[in-house]
Amino acid sequence: MLMIMGTRPTVSLFAHDLGGSINQIGVITSLFSIFPLIFAIILGKIVDQLNSKVTLLAGGYLGVLGIIMPSFLPNFYGLYLSQLIAGSAQTIFMLSAQDYVGRISTSKNRNQFVSWLSLGIAAGTLLGPLFSGIIADYFDFPKTFMVLAIVGLLNCIFIHFIPNEYPVKKKIHSNSSPANKTTFLDLLKIPGLRVALLFSSLILFAKDLYITFFPLLGVHFGYSNSTIGLLLAINGIASVIIRFSLSPLIARFGSIHVFIGSMIVTCVTYLALPFFSQIVIAGIIAFILGIGLGIGQPLSISLTIDNALKGRVAEALGIRLTVNRLTQVTTPIVFGAVANVIGLIYIFIISSTVVAIGTGIASKINGGSKSKVSGVRPTGLARK
């Protein structure tokens, strides 16, 4: 995550440095999610059937290949290839990591295990932009990609030493027949899973828009690369800190209320973001926004795992990633085009409105379902 998240804002800044328009930068950023959008569900099925270490290593090494690409091709073509490969690699790796947590956890400790996973994700989100911003200021963008790829390579070496986990179907012998064969559409019949997917897409929409367009807003405000990286890191710090309070918040208010609260925080901070260029105030806004965004990701992972059919956790996570990648493909393209017409500042206001509307829809779906999502492992269809 340090490798991947370090390059996300760097891609926007490098493309801008090469003379790319906001619309072109949006297209480049969207390429990160093209292949995952098409193949995430299929990849989820494959991950369900393979040993965990195989898929973790495949995602890790493929990610290194994608990230190092702009070092050898320091132009738009290098960025295109990098985003296509790195996006696919991150999908494989994250599916494998989340499924790994599902395999080694139980209903009693799953939220805690997911919290630890999300803590690692948040740490990478924190350190990546700060690290890449400093390197870019002292060297150049191609060297930044090179250094981050080396960091990813070192991490892949560590993966070789983690305990392997085998597919669930190899541990649990169950009778199956052609009549019992199901498709991913059966998973979408689970109300709790649909709510988790919608909330997850809202979180990714808000987070990806921030990562893609805030660096450009920082350039508009006259910030240096290091300052932009610092503000993104402050956002990541908040995401890390809030993880430690997540379990008590869920226990007291329930998952849905915590989700709604995080979305309200996100809406308010997005409205304020483009109107305060002072670094101190921008840092405070980035921190508050990080709290809102930091809550949603681990909750959406836990709810997806909890509501998945047994033995099909990675497939359910693949559906989640497909929805997320659809959001990540359309968001940069659509909002890049919008920014060209109405200006960069106004897309943050529009984004706040979109998040508010989406939150209202998700709340209505949850309120209308027979079994509301509460963060507790559901019974019935989800585990039959």
N, C-alpha and C positions, 0 to 999 in steps of 0.2 A: 504493500500500500504506500510506503514511503516512495518507492520508485514510481509507481503509477501516478499518485497524487502530486508528486513533485513536478511531473511533466504536464499535468492538465493546464495549470495557468501558464506554464512555459510555452505550450503550443500556441496559445492565443497571442502571447507577447512576441514570439518568434515570427509568427505569421504577420503580425502587425509590422514588425521590423523589416520583413521582406516586401512590405508594401501592399499587403492584403487588405481588402475592404472589410467592414463589419460583416457584410453578407457572406463573403468568402470565408472568413474566419468561422462563422456559424456552420458553414458546410463542412469545413475541415473537422471541426469538433464533433459534428454529427456522425462522421465516419467511424468514430470510436464505438458506436453502438449498432452499426448496420448488420454485421454478421451475427452478433448476439441476438438481435431482434428476430432474425430468421431461424437460428439454430438452437436457441437456449433450451427449449423444451426437449429437443432431441438430445442435446448434451446432457440434460438432467437425467434422462433415461439411461444414457451410457454411464454416467457417474454412479447411478444406483447399482449397476452391474459389475463395476470394477473395484479393485482394491484402492483404498484411499490414497496411498502413497503414489501410485501410478498417475492419477489425475492431478494431484497437487504438483508433482514434478513437471508434468506436461504443461500445465498453466504457467508455472514459474519460469521455465526455460523459454517458452514461447514469448512470454512477456519481455524477457531480456532481449530477445531478438528484435521485437518491435520497438523497444525504447532506444536501442542503439542505432536504429536506422538513420535518423537525421544527422548523426555524427558523420556518416559516410556519404549521405545525400543531403547536404545542407540547403535544401530548396523546398518548394511546395510539393514536389513529388515524394521527397523523403518524409514530409509530414503526412501526406496521404497514406503512404504505406505504413508508417508508424502507427497511425490511429487505427487503421484496419486490423493490424496484427495485434497491437496492444489491447484493443478493446475485446477481441476474441479471447486473448490470453487471460485477461482479468475475469471474464465470465467463467472460464473453465476453473480458474483458481478459486474464485469466491464460491462457486457452486460446490466445489470439493471441500473447501474449508467449512462451509455451513453444514454440509452433509456429514462431515467428520464429527462436528459437534453433536449432530443428531444421533450418530452411531454410538458415541461414548457417553451420552447423557441419558438421564431418566426424567420422568415427569416432575420429580422433586427438585432436581438440580439444573434443569434445562435453562431456566431464565438466568441463573448464575453463570452457567457455562457460556451462554450467548453473550452475556454482559462482558465476560473476559475477552471473547472474540471481538466484540464491537469496540472494546477498549484498545485492542491492537489496531483495529481499523482506524479509530479516532487518533491514535498516536501517530500513525502514518500520515493521516490527513493533516495533523498538526505540524510534523517535522518536514514533510515533503516540500510544501510551498516555501517555507522559510529557508530550507537548505538550498533549493534550486534558485531562489531569488538572490541569495548571497553569491552563489557560484556564477550566476549570469552577470552580476555586477562586476565581479573581479576578472572573469574570463569572457566567454561568449556562450551563445545558446547551443551550438554543436557540442562543445565540451561539457555543458550541463547535462545533456542527454547521455554522454559517455559516462560521466561519473555516476549518474543515477542507475545506469545499466549495470555498472560494476557492483553497486550496492545490492541490486536485485540478484546478481549472480552469487554473491556471498550468501544471501539468504537461501537460495536454492540448495546450496551445499548443506546447510543446516537441516533442510527438510529430509535429507537422506537418513537422519538419525532419529526421527520421530517414530513412535510405534505405529505399525501398520494396522488398519482396520479393514475387515472383510465385509462384503455386501450383506445386507440384512437377510436376503433370501438364502444365503449359504448357512446362516445360523438358525433360521426358522424354517422348518419343513412344513409346507402347507400344500394341500391338494388344490389343483387348479384344473380347469377344463376350458375349452373354447367358449363355453357359454358364460364363463366368468371374466372373460377378457374385457378390459375397459380402456377408455381413452382419457386424454387430459380433460375432456369436457365433463367427465364425471366428477373431477376435482372441483370444477367451477360451480357445481351444484351445491357445494358447501357454503352456506351464508357467511360464516366466519372467515373463510378463505377469500371470498369476494371483497369483504371489508378490508382485510389485510392488504390485498392487492391494490385497492384504491388509495389507501393511506400511504402505501409504499411508493406509488407513482407520484403522489403529491410531494413527498419528502424528496424524492430524486429530482423532480421538476425544480423545486426551490433550490436544492443544493447545487445541481448542475448549472442552473442559470447564474448562480452566484460565482461559481468557479470560472465559468466561461466569460462573463461580461463584467464582473467586478474589476479584473485586471485592466480592462479597457477604460472603465470608469476611473481607475487610479491614474492611468496615463492622462486622461482628460483633466484630472485634478492636479497633475504635475508631480505625482509620486515617482520615486525611483523604484527599480525592480526589487530592491531589498525591502523597501517600505511596503510595497504590495505584498511581498512574501510574508512580512511580519504581520500584517493585518489578516491575511489568510490563516496564519499560524495562530493568532489570537482566537479566531473563529474555531480552529481545531482544539485549542486549549479548553474552551468552554464545552465542546463536545466530549472531551475526556472527563472533565470534572463532573458533568451532569450524570455520567454513567454510574458514579458511586451513589447517587441519590435515587436512581431509577427504581430499584426494588421497593424502597419505602414509599415512593410516590404511587406505584402501582398498587401496593397493599392498602394504601389509604383511600385512593380515589378511583382505582380501576383503570384498565388500559385505555378504554375509549375516552374517558374524561382527560387522561394525561395526554393522549393524542390531540384532542381538541385544543387543550391548553397550549401545547407546543405549536400548533398551527396558528393560533391567535398571536402568539409571540412572533412567529415568522411573518405574519401579515403586517404587523405594526412596524417591525424593523425594516422590512422592505420598503414601506412608505417613507421611512426616515432616511434610508441609505443614500439616495442621490442628492440630498439637500444639505449635507454637512460634510464639507471637505476638510475641516480641521482634523488633524491626525488623531488627537486625543479623543474627540467625540466619535470619529470614525472607528476607533479602536473599541470604544464602549458599545457601539452599535454592532460591530462584528462579533463581540463577545456574547451579547444578548441573542443575536441571530444564531450563534453556535449552540446555545442552550436549546433553542427551539428545534433546530435541525438534528442535534445530537440525541434527542429523545426518540425520534420516530424510527430511525433505522433498526436498532436492536429490537424494538417492539414489533416491527413488521416481520422480522426474521422469526422471532419466537411464535408469533401468531400463525405464520405460514407453516412452521414445523408442527405446531400443535394441531392444526386443522387438516394436515395431510393424511391420506390413507397410508396404512402401515406398509412399509417397503417401497413407498413412492415419494419419500421426502424430497430427494433431489429433483424429481420430476416437478413437484409442487414448487420448489425453489426455482426451477427452470421457468415455470409459468410466471412467477414473480419477476424474474429477470427479464423475461420477454416483455412484460408490461412496462418495466422500468426502462428497458432499452428503447421501446417505442416512444416513451416520453423523452428520452435523451436524444433520439434521432430528430424528432419533430421540434423540440424546444429551441436548439440553436438555429435551425434553418428558419423557422417561423419568426422567432424574435429577432434574429439577425436582419431579416427582411423588414420587419416592423421598425427596427431601430434606424434603418436607412431612410425610412419615410418620415417618422415622427421624432426621431432623436433617441440617443442612448438612455437618457434619464427616464423617459416615460415608460420604458419597458419594465422597470422595477415597480412602478405603480400598477401597471396592467397585471404583472405577476402576482402582486398582492391580492388583486381582485380574483384571479384564477384560483389561487389557493383557498380563499374564503369560500368561493362557490363550491369547489371540490370537497371541502370539509363539510359543508352543509349537506351535500349529496350523500357522502359516506355515513354521516350521522343518521340520515333518514333511512338508508338501507339497513343499518344496524338496528335502528328502532323498530323497523317493520319486520325484522326476522323473528322467528319463533324462539331461537336461542341466541341471545345477544353475546357478543364477544366481551369477555371480561379479563382475559389474560390467563384464565384457568383452563387446563386441558379439557376440551369438550368431550362429551360422550356421544353415542349414537353413530351417525353416518361417518364422522371423521375417523373413527377407530373400529368400525365394524369390519 
